[in-house]
Amino acid sequence: MSKEDEYQFNEHGKEEFPPAHTAEHRLNQTMVRMFGCERSSNAHVERKKSKISYVLDRKPDRKQEKEIERRMNELIEQDLPVTYEVVDRDDLPEGIDGSRLPEGASQSIRLVRIGDYDVCPCIGKHVRSTAQIGRFEMLGTNWDEHQRTFRIRFKVVP
């Protein structure tokens, strides 16, 4: 029995593809660092193709789009460990946004750490290290000027 089995987390209705789901965490942090935006609240992550949207103040240019893909693959190649920590929801570490926890979230919150690059609450499935993600390929992007949203379509290739 793992240490996590000792804790009662919320029911989780998704069956993630761990490499793509872990890539989603990396992409969120990459976008936060590059554009100063918040983590996405609109992601559809699947085995064959995923899409994720961010609210930005401006549309990224082609050079920036290429840089997102380059950074993602560079980070994957670093083979950072993916680890877990369980904390009390009333005592979240500095920098962890509890406002995005689902209504009725359990008292025990699982934080997922990807090396020293990213940490966030999540109960989904992940790879053990970033090298297991494979190659990140950006399939395309869309910009919605009215909503100020930038959507990235991507896949991970083993």
NORSULCOR-V980856 format. One record per residue. RES is the residue in one letter. BURIAL is + if it has 9 or more other ideal C-beta (glycine too) atoms within 8 Angstrom, else -. Layout:
res,burial
RES,BURIAL
RES,BURIAL
This chain:
res,burial
M,-
S,-
K,-
E,+
D,-
E,-
Y,+
Q,-
F,+
N,-
E,-
H,-
G,-
K,-
E,-
E,+
F,-
P,+
P,+
A,+
H,+
T,+
A,+
E,+
H,+
R,+
L,+
N,+
Q,+
T,+
M,+
V,+
R,-
M,+
F,+
G,-
C,-
E,-
R,+
S,+
S,-
N,-
A,+
H,-
V,+
E,-
R,-
K,-
K,-
S,+
K,+
I,+
S,+
Y,+
V,+
L,+
D,-
R,-
K,-
P,+
D,-
R,-
K,-
Q,+
E,+
K,-
E,+
I,+
E,+
R,-
R,+
M,+
N,+
E,-
L,+
I,+
E,-
Q,-
D,-
L,+
P,-
V,+
T,-
Y,+
E,-
V,+
V,+
D,-
R,+
D,-
D,-
L,+
P,-
E,-
G,-
I,+
D,-
G,+
S,-
R,-
L,-
P,-
E,-
G,-
A,-
S,+
Q,-
S,+
I,+
R,+
L,+
V,+
R,+
I,+
G,+
D,-
Y,-
D,+
V,+
C,+
P,+
C,+
I,-
G,+
K,-
H,+
V,+
R,-
S,+
T,+
A,-
Q,+
I,+
G,+
R,-
F,+
E,+
M,+
L,-
G,-
T,+
N,-
W,-
D,+
E,-
H,-
Q,-
R,-
T,+
F,+
R,+
I,+
R,+
F,+
K,+
V,+
V,-
P,-
